[in-house]
Amino acid sequence: QVQLVESGGGLVQTGGSLRLSCAASGSIFSINTMGWYRQAPGKQRELVATITGGGSTNYEDSVKGRFTISRDNAKNTVYLQMNSLKPEDTAVYYCLAFRLGTSYWGQGTQVTVSS
């Protein structure tokens, strides 16, 4: 089992920045891809960004150039630096880890961007 704990969400004004963190614990060996998804009220959960164990990244089009995903393998932590935030970025952000064919999710952290 893998446990994921997110932190760093909050309320920010349009144009502001936040940094989300997700710390993994438990059976962390063989974790490959980690990432962030988000779910806004009334909408489906959507991919925000992913990063492989080798550092390859993938971003949803609307966040390219504004968000940066990174990973500290020594700390078993993945980060999401969010800049130039917009009201449409408001959502619950969930951390995801893939390990041996199984997906693990964090509990989510709320990000609210005020206009």
C-alpha positions in Angstrom: 0.0 0.0 0.0 1.0 3.6 -0.7 -0.2 6.5 1.3 -0.2 10.0 -0.2 -0.7 13.2 1.8 -1.2 16.5 -0.1 -0.5 20.0 1.3 -0.2 23.5 0.1 -3.7 24.3 -1.1 -5.5 27.5 -0.2 -7.1 30.7 -1.3 -5.3 33.0 -3.7 -6.1 35.9 -6.0 -6.0 35.8 -9.7 -2.4 35.9 -10.9 -1.1 34.5 -7.7 1.0 31.4 -7.0 0.7 28.3 -4.9 2.9 25.2 -4.4 1.3 21.9 -3.8 3.3 19.0 -2.2 2.5 15.3 -2.0 4.4 13.1 0.2 4.4 9.3 -0.4 4.9 6.7 2.4 4.4 3.0 2.8 5.4 0.7 0.0 7.1 3.4 -2.0 9.6 1.3 -3.9 8.7 0.7 -7.5 6.5 3.8 -7.7 6.9 5.0 -11.3 4.7 7.8 -12.5 3.3 10.4 -10.1 1.0 13.2 -10.9 -1.7 15.7 -10.1 -5.4 15.6 -11.1 -8.1 18.1 -10.3 -11.8 18.1 -10.0 -13.9 21.3 -10.1 -17.5 21.3 -8.9 -19.9 19.6 -11.4 -17.0 18.5 -13.6 -15.1 15.2 -14.1 -11.6 14.7 -12.6 -9.0 15.8 -15.1 -5.3 15.4 -15.6 -3.1 18.4 -14.7 0.4 17.0 -14.9 2.4 13.8 -14.5 6.1 13.0 -14.0 7.8 9.7 -14.5 10.5 8.2 -12.3 13.0 9.4 -14.9 11.7 12.9 -14.9 9.7 13.0 -18.1 6.7 15.4 -17.7 3.3 15.8 -19.3 0.9 18.7 -18.9 -2.7 19.5 -19.7 -2.8 22.2 -22.3 -4.4 24.9 -20.2 -1.7 24.8 -17.6 1.4 24.6 -19.9 3.7 27.5 -19.2 2.0 28.2 -15.8 2.4 25.0 -13.8 5.6 23.0 -13.2 5.6 19.5 -11.8 8.8 18.2 -10.1 9.8 15.3 -8.0 12.3 14.7 -5.2 12.8 10.9 -5.1 15.0 11.1 -2.0 12.0 12.6 -0.1 9.4 10.6 -2.0 7.6 13.8 -2.7 6.1 15.4 -5.8 5.4 19.1 -6.2 3.2 21.2 -8.3 4.3 24.9 -8.6 1.3 26.9 -9.9 1.8 30.4 -11.2 -0.4 32.9 -12.9 -3.5 31.2 -11.3 -6.9 31.8 -12.9 -10.4 31.4 -11.4 -10.8 28.4 -13.7 -8.0 26.6 -11.8 -10.3 26.4 -8.8 -10.7 22.8 -7.9 -9.8 20.0 -5.5 -6.3 18.8 -6.5 -5.5 15.1 -6.0 -2.1 13.5 -6.0 -1.7 10.2 -7.9 1.0 7.5 -7.8 1.3 4.4 -10.0 3.0 1.4 -8.5 3.0 -2.1 -10.1 -0.2 -1.5 -12.0 -2.1 0.0 -9.2 -3.2 3.6 -8.8 -3.1 5.3 -5.4 -4.8 8.6 -4.6 -4.4 11.3 -2.0 -7.3 12.8 -0.1 -7.2 16.0 -2.1 -6.4 19.7 -1.3 -8.6 22.6 -2.2 -7.3 25.4 -4.4 -9.5 28.5 -4.7 -8.6 31.3 -7.0 -10.6 34.5 -6.5 -11.3 37.0 -9.3 
